[in-house]
Amino acid sequence: MVLEVALIDVTPGHEDDFAAAYAQARPILAGTEGCRSVRMTRGVESPSRFVLLVEWDSVEAHDVNFRQSDRFPRWRALIGPFFAGPPVVEHFVDVPA
């Protein structure tokens, strides 16, 4: 399992619009083959900052099944207009205890 972490800064004043767009866009992402779970969080100290957390089967599942598919432009068309800048996206794996 791989965790995608996307730091998304939203244009101030458009946080509620972004959240509504995310509600519409979420099924596009969640329905992608290899996507295990999707969660969006909002900053307490920085309410214009959101963090998207997506569990994928692999980095390849994210890249091939979502980023290189027709799903990605549909997702981006809904939420992208509210971005203050490009999201910062990285992938993480669990550290064994």
N, C-alpha and C positions, 0 to 999 in steps of 0.2 A: 504494500500500500504506500502511496505517495500523497503527501499533503501539499496542495497548491495554496499559497498565501499571496493574495493580491491586495496591496495597499492602494486604496482609491481615495483621492481627494476630490471632493465635489465642490462646484462653484457655490460659495456662500449664498444662502437665500434659496437654494434649489434642493435642499436636503429631502424635503417631503416629496418633491417631484421625482427625485432619484429613487427614493424608496418605493414609490408607486410603480415606476418603470421596472424596477427590480422584480416586483411581485409579478409583473407580466412576463418578464424575461426568464425568470427562474426555471419554469418547466422546459424551456429550450435547452438549458444547461443540464438540468437534472435528468433529462431523458436521453442523454448521450451514453452510448455504450461505453462501459468502463468507468462511469461516474458512480461512486458509491454514496456520497452525501454532499449536500450543499448548505452552507450557512453564511449569512451576512451579519456582521456586527457593526455597531456604530460607536464612535469615540465618545467618552463621557467628557473628558477635558477638551477635546477637539471635535465638536459635533458635525463638522463638515468632513471628517475623516472616517472612512468605512474600511473594514477588512473583510474580504471574501475568503472563506475557507472551503476548499473543495477536496474531498478524498477521491483519488483516482486509483485504478488498478496499477497504473504505471505512468511515467512521463509520456511515453508513446501514446497511451490512450488519450491523454489530454491533447497532445499535439496533433495526432492523426485523426482521431475520432471527433474532435471538437474544433481545434484551431484551423485545420485544413478542410473542414466540411462547410456546407452551406449554413450550418447552425451558428457559426461564429459571427458572420456579418449580420444575421438577424438579431442576435444577442446584442451586438455592439450598436446597432441602429437604435435600439430601445434605450440603453443606458449611457451610451457614449456622449450624447449631447450635454450631459450634466457633469462630465469630467472637467476638473480645473486644469488637469495636465495628464500625461500618460500614466496609467497605473504602473506600479512596481510589482512584478510578479516573480516569485521564486518557488521552487519545489523543495520539500523537506521529507526526511524519513525518520522514523523513531530511532532513538539511541537505546541499545540494549541496557537493561538494568543489571 
